[in-house]
Amino acid sequence: MPIISLFSAITLLASTPAGIGQAGPDPDSKAALEEIKAQTLSQSPAYAYVQELSDTFGPRLTGSVQAAKACEWAEQKMKGIGLKNVHLEPWHLSHGWQRGRAFAQLTAPFRLDLNITSYGWVGSTKAGGVDADVALVNDDQLGEEIKRHAASWRGKVLLLAPLGPTHKNGIRTYSELGGLLTAAAKAHAVAVISAAGRPGVMLTHTGPALFYDSYVPIPVVDIAAEHQKMLVRLLTQKKTVRMKIDVENEVTAGSVMSPNVVGEIPGFEHPEEVVLLCAHIDSWDLATGAVDDGEGVAAVLGAANAILVEHVRPRRTIRFVLFTGEEEGLLGSLAYVRTHKAEMKNVVASFAIDWGAGPITKIPLAGREELEPAYRHFTQLVADLGDIQVDHTYLLFTDAYSFTLAGIPGVALLQNSPDYSTIGHSAADTLDKVDKKNLIQNTAFLACISFWSANYPNRLSKPWTPAATEAALIRDNQRTMLQLFSLWPFVAPRR
């Protein structure tokens, strides 16, 4: 954007309208918060919710039958709790996808079954699999590898690995994968193998091959880090490495419908103004999605239950939303923002929980420095729920980010979950990883922060203009990452 416009936008960010975001006494909310906390900590059904969701429906891949049934279950739970205006809001995914067989066996220089898992929304090998040579591709220099070696990739399995002395930033490497996959498919490579480098013995994971709504026709698989290192070692020793690989997935010819689940507690004074409390009900399909994000779903439903059981009604509407399509690139929340574009001016804030099984430890306000005093005041009111820090940093790749991009305070609550990198998107994401005590405490926190934000005497925040939003994201060094993942929503000015 022009320098003068950028300066004006930053000036707009620095000025806060009177009465917006100012901390102050609120005795009505304080009493209600005590009631909500006490009820949640003693009688919350949140753990029963996550147990039922995980053990009844299992994996909930976006667009699948299980996901649809889970959304219907959540709709009925919202009605049973007593939420108003409960409904499903459909949106469309470009393709439905279902995992099939994924098998790989090293056949030279010796035989060994390899531990692989298909990424989501990717293609298959020919029926019965393929025997092929393995070619090593330096994922630190994908552009150079395409230029120099793509002509030799026909009929080969491409193994991606960092080969240079310094490894490129993992986010940038992942964002550049699309160009490599396009070149590999054009060159008629058999498959692409990548490894996330996660800790754990022989642990593979799944995820989208690309971070937006797309289908990749070539098979792309994750391989256990131990096996990847072995293959790299063999190839760098100039040995002939061959494998049989058989990947069988299914993809629909056209789009499929997926719903977001919505319910609300109407405000008594400003019902048109809305605070959102969100999680995502979809999951990956190697396990049951108990942590990612079943316990988030349970905490959101539990928070709604706690507020309604205590018969406390906020000044503004609290809307509870369970998104689908988060795992494929925030698709459900982005669809929600598009559908509700005209209403965004009335959204005060959107809170999301989707960061593991640990206790909430921070409220990162995503660039909203002006809100820090108000939320520090809030944390003092709920100090018994933990030492919760407040700052204006960002927590990336959650549904809260869809609202941040729309100029709304999109707040993804940070949890202390050191094992999340191992559990998420893997076969380890099962109910036994859910810590009941943490879940109940987080549920109480969600109920309190949503009620307090909705019941604050003055409206806490108003949306930024697109220019102000763009300026804040540039100021906070968010643009490069968003552009890498094709999420940057702003059009460069003509010169």
N, C-alpha and C positions, 0 to 999 in steps of 0.2 A: 504494500500500500504506500501512497505518497508519504513523505516525511511529515508534512504538516498534519495529515490525517492521523498518522500514528501518534503524534504529539497530542492531538486533541483527544484521542481515545484514552491515552494514559492519564490525561488530566481528568477525564470523566471518571476513570476508575478511582482516582484519589479523592474525589468528592463524594460524600455519602449524604443523601437527603436526611433532613432532620427527622428523628424518630425511627430511622431504619437502622437496625443492628446495634442499638444502644442497650447495654446491660442495665438492669435495674430490678428493684424488688417486685416480686410477683407472688404475694401470699396465697392466692387461690391455687396457682400451679404447685407451689411448694407442698401444700397439704395433699393435693391430689397425687403428687409424685410419691409421697410416703405410702399412700394407700395402694397405689399401683405396684410399687416395689414389694410391699409386704405380701400382697396377693400372689404375685408371680413367684416369689421365692418359696412360698409355702405350697402352692397348689397348681403350678403351671402344667398344662397338658403337652408342652412342647416336645418332650422326649417321646411321648406316645405318638405324636404326629410324625416325627422322623422315622420311628420304627415302623409305623404303618405304611408310610410312603415307600421306604426302602424294601421292606419285606413282602409287600403286596404287589408292587408294580415293578420292582427291580430297575434295570436300566431304562432311561427315559430319553432316548435319542430323538432330537427334534424331527418332527414329521412322522414318527413311528406310532404304532397302535398303542404301545405302553405309555408314551408321552401323552397321547390324547386321553387315555383313561385316567392318567394321573391328574390332568387338568380338570377333568370332570369331577374327580375326587376332591380336588382343592376348591372347586366351585361349590360343592355341597358342604364342605367344611366351613367355608365363609358364610354360607346361608345359615348353617347350624349355629355358628358363633353369634349371629345376629347382625352381621354387616348389611348395609343397604346397597342398593343398586349393584348387586352382584351379577356379573356376566362374563362371558368369554369374548375377547376381541380378536378376531382372526386376522392373520397376515399371511403372505405367501412366500415360501422358500422356492428358489428356482428349480431345485431337484430334491426328491427324496432319495435316501441312501440307506443301504443295509449291509452290515458286515457279513462276510462269508469266511471261507477257509483262507488261512495264511500259513504257508509252510515253506521252509527253506532248509536245504541240506547241502553242506559243503561236500563236493565230490572229488576235488583235487586241491591240494596235494594229498589229502586224506579225507575220510568220511566223518562227518559230524553234523548232527542236527543243530540248526541255529535258531535262536529265540527271536522271533520277529512278530510284529503286530502292524496291521494296516493303519495308515492314517485315514481320516474320514473324508468322504466325498472324493475318492480317487477310484481309478479303474482297476481292471483285472488283467492277468496274463491270459494267454489262450488256454482253452480247456485242457486240463491235465498237466499244465505247467510247462516250463521251458528249462532246458539245460543251457547254460551260458557262461562265457568268461566274465570275470569281474574286472572292471576298470576303476582305478582310483581317481577321484576328482577332488581337487583342493578347494574346499568351500570357503577359504579365505580370499580366493580370487575367481569367483564364479564367472565374471565377465570375460576374463582372459582364458579361462578353461573352455568356454563356449567357442570363442574365436579360434583357439588353437587345436581343439580336439574333437569338436562335435561331429566332424565328418567321419570319425573312427568309432562312433558310439553304436552304430547299427548292430542289433542282436546282442548287446552286452548289458550286464547289470552294472549300474553306476553306484559306487560306494563313495559317499561324501564324508570327508574328514578334514580337519585342519592340518595342514602340512607345513605351514610357515613357522618361523621362530616366535611370532606373536599372533595370537588368535584374535580375529576381528570380533567386534561386539556381536553377541549372539542375536540380539534383536535385528540388527542390520543384516546379518547373514540370513536369518529367517525371512525377512522382508524381500530379499533378493532371490528367494527360492523360485518364485513364479517364472522368472526369465529362464532359469535352468530347466524347469519342468517343461516349459514350452519348447525349448531347444531339444530336450531329450525325446519328447514325443515326436517332433519333426524328424529327428534323426533315426527314429524307430528303435530306440533303446528298449530293452525288455522291462526294466524296472529301475527305480531309484531307491537307494537305502540311505537313511540318515539315522543318527543317534542323538538323543537329547542330552546325553552325558549326565543323566540323573544318578544320584547315589543309590546304592543297593545292589545286591547280587542278582544278576541276570534279570533285572526289572526293566521291562519295556513299557511304553505308554502310547497313548493315542492322542489325536488332536486334529484340527483342520490342516490340510496341506497348505492352504492359503487362508488368510485371515479376512475373508469376506465371502459373500455368497457366490460360490463358483464350484464347478466340477472339473477335476483334472483327469483326463482319460488314461494316463499312464499310472501303473501301480506305484505307490510310494509307501514305504514301510519304515517303521522304527526298528532298530535292532539293539539288543542288549549291549551296553557299553563294553563289556568284557569281550564279546564276540567281535565288535567293531575293531577294537584295538588289536585283536589277534589277526584279523583280515588285513589291516593296515600293515602290520609287521610282516606278514607273508608277502604282500605285494611289494613292499619296499625292499625285500630281499630278492626281488626279481623272480619269484616263483610263479608258476602258472596257477591261478586260482579260479576254479570253476564251481558253480553251484546249480542245483535245481531249485527253482522257485515257482510256487503255485499260489496265486492270489485270486480269490473268487469273490467279488463283491457284486451287489445289485444296485442299480440306479434307475430312477423313474425317467420316463421320456420327457415329462413336463413337470410343472410346478406342483407343490403340495401345500395344503393349508396347515398352519400351526397357530394355536391361540395363545394370547396372554390372558391371565385370569385376574379379574379386577373386582374389588369390593371397597366400601368406604364407610366411615363414620362421619356423617354430615356435621359441619360446624353450626353453632347456634347464632353466631353474630356475623361472620363473613363466610358463608358456605361456598361462595364462588372461589375463594382463595384456598389453595391446596398444598398440603405437605404430603409427599409420597414416601412410603416405606416399601422397599423392594428386595426381592431375591430372584433367583432363576430356578425354575422347576425342571428344566431339561438337564440331562447329564450325558456323559460318555457311557459307553456300553461294555467296558471291560469288567465293571463291577456294578454296584447298585447306587452310586452317586449319593451316599449317605452324608459325606462331608461336603462335596462339591456338587450341588449346593443344597442337599436335602435338609441339612440342619439350618441353613438360612431360611428355607421355606418354613420350617417348623418354628423358628424364632419369630418370623413375621406373623404367622397365624397365632402364635402364642401371645405376641404383643397385642394384637387386635382383641383377643379373648380377655386379656388382663384389663384393658381399658373399658371394655363393655361390661365385664363382671362388676367392676367398681362403680358403674353408672356415672362416670365422669365424662362430660361432653366438652370438647374443645371449642374455642371461638371459631377456628377454621376447620375445614374438612381434612381429615386424614384419609388418604387413599392408599390401599394396600394392593400392590401389583406383583404378580408372579410371572416373570417373563419366560418365554421359550426362545431358542435360537441364540442364547448367550454364547454357547461353546463354539458356534460357527462364526463368531465375529460381532457380537452385540446386536444381532439382527432383530430380535424381538423388541428390545428397548429403542433401537433406532426407528423401527416401524411405529412404535407407540408415539414417539416424538413427532413423527411425520403426521400421524393420524390426528394428534391433539395440537397441531401447530397453532391454531387460533387460541387455544387455551393456555399456551405456555406463559403468557403475560401474567397469569394468575397463580403460577406455581411458585411457592415460596422457597422450597428446597426439595431435593430428592436424596434419600438415604438408601444405601444398598449394603447388604452384608453378604460377603462372598470371599472370605479370605481364610478358610481353614476351620479347625476345630478349637482354636485357642481363645482365650478371653480377649475382649475388646480392650485395646490399649491406647488408641489415638483417634481423634477426629481430624482427619486431613481435609481442610476446607477448599481444596482445589482452586487456589488463587484468590480466594475471598478473604483477604487480610482484614477487611473491615468487620468481619463477623467474629474475629477471635475474642474480643472482650465478652461478647454475649455468651459464647459457648464455654469460655473459661468460667463464667458465672454459673452456667448450667452444671459443669462438672463438680463444682463445689456443693451443689444441691444433691448430687448422687455420689458423693465421695466414698460411700460404703460399698459401691459397686466396683471400686478399683481406682488406681492412680491413672486417670485418663488424661493424656496429653492433648493439646490443641495447637495446630499450626495451619498454615495455608499451603502445604505441599499437596501432591497429587498421588493417588493410588490408581495405577493404570489397569486397563483391560478388565474392567467390571462395568456393569450396566449403568453405574453412576456417570460414567464418562459420556454417555449419550446425551445426558442433560447438561453436563459441563459445556459440550460443544454447542448447545442451544442457548447458552448464556445463563443457565440456571445453576445455582450451587449444587453440583452433583458430588455427594459425599460418600465415598466408599470407606466404611469404618475398618480401620486396621486392627487385625487380631494377631496376637503372639502365637504363631503356629509354625514352629521350626520344622515340623515333619511334613508340611503341606507340599513341598516340592517333590516328595516321594509318593505321597498318597494321591494327589490329584491326577486325574486322567489315567489312572492305572488300576490294576486288579486289586490294589490295596484299599480302594475307596469303599469300605464296607462299614456296617453299623458299629462294629466293635471299636472303630476309631473315633466315634462320637463320645466326647466327655460330657456326661449328663450335667455335672455341676457347672461347667463352663457354658453349656447351652442354656441352662435356666438363668444364669447371671446375664448372659448376652440378651436373652429375651426380655428380662427386666429393663436392661439398658435401652433396647429398641423401643419398648413401650414408653419409657420416660422421655427419650429424646424426641420422638414423634409427637407425643402429647404436648410437651413443653414448647416445641417449635410452633405447633399449631395454636396453642393457647396464649402465646406471648401477647401482652397488651398492644404493642405496636407490631406491624408487619416487619419481620426480621430482614427481609431482603426483597429486592425486585430484580427482574432479569436485566442483564446487560444487553446493549445493542450488539449487533454482529461486529461492528467496528471495535467496540470495547472488548468483546470476547476475544477477537483476533489479537488485539494488542496485548491482552493479558497472557494468552497462550504463547505469543512470541517472547514476551518479557520473561516468562517462566520456562523457556527452553523446551516447549512442548511441540513446536511445529515440525521439527525434523522427524521425530518418532511418528507423529500422526501422518505425515506425508508418506513415510516408508510403508505404512499399512493402509494407504489409500483412504484414510479417515479425515484428512484435512478438508473442512467444508467450505473454505473461503476461496474465492476466485481471485487470481492475481490481477491487479489493475492493468489496463491497457496503457502503453506508453507511446 
